[in-house]
Amino acid sequence: MRQTIFGLASLIGCLLLVMLFSTNGNAQFRAGVQGVITDNGGGVVPGATVTLVNKETNQTQTAQSGDEGFYRFSALPPGIYSISVEKEGFKKSVVDEVKVDAEATKGQDIKLDAGVISEVVTIEADAATLQTEDGSIRKTVTNEEIKRLPQVGRD
């Protein structure tokens, strides 16, 4: 009798643990893009409309820059993005080929030129930029590096 009750309690406890941890197992993206929108003189541009487009899936997100010209997109899947910024009295600015790595926040400051709205300024993002958003060191490990790792029984 005691074994049956103990077995049933163990089964219920295991099921509760599985249910608890399964809710945390959902795929969550923690990558992001953030930056400051400025004009030619270095002043911030509040209220600019920032549009982020995933080049691989064509999904679009829109945000407004805050009082300090700051914008942020979070919970992004890794990939290549395009950022466009529009504000009345400024030329539209587009930054193409912004690479967002997994679990990293990409800093992309954008400068708007004053002028006619019909003009568009396109900026090509640099392939290798200095990571200034956080102090973490990230690197993709290649197959060759894994093969060179020491293992028991291998010279």
Residue, then its C-alpha position, 0 to 999 in steps of 0.5 A: m500500500r505504501q509503495t503504491i502511494f509513494g509511486l503515485a506521488s513520485l509520478i505526480g511530482c515528475l509530471l508537475l516538474v515536466m509541466l513547469f519546465s516545458t513552459n520555459g522551453n519555448a523558443q525565445f529570441r533575445a537579439g535586438v537592434q538599437g541606436v540613436i537618430t541624430d541630425n547633421g549637427g549631432g542633435v537628436v531627432p525625437g519622434a522619427t518613424v523607424t521601420l525594421v524589415n527582415k530581409e529573409t522573411n519580409q516581416t516588418q516592425t515599426a517604432q518611434s524614436g523617443d525624446e532622446g532620439f533612441y529607438r530599440f527593437s528586441a526579441l528578434p531572430p538572427g538574420i539580415y535586416s534593413i532599417s529605414v528612418e523617416k521624419e518630416g523635414f528630413k531625407k529618408s535614410v535607409v541602412d541595408e544589410v544590418k546583420v543581427d547575431a543570435e543573443a546579441t544586441k546590434g548598435q546602429d546609430i543613424k544620421l538624418d540629413a535635413g532636406v526634401i522628403s523625396e530624397v533617399v539616403t542609403i547607407e551600407a552597413d559595415a560587415a565588421t563593426l566594433q561591438t559597443e552594446d555589451g561586454s560579452i565576447r562571442k565567437t562561432v566555433t568551427n568544425e576544425e576547432i572542435k576537431r582540434l580539441p583534446q579528447v581521451g584516447r586521441d593524440 
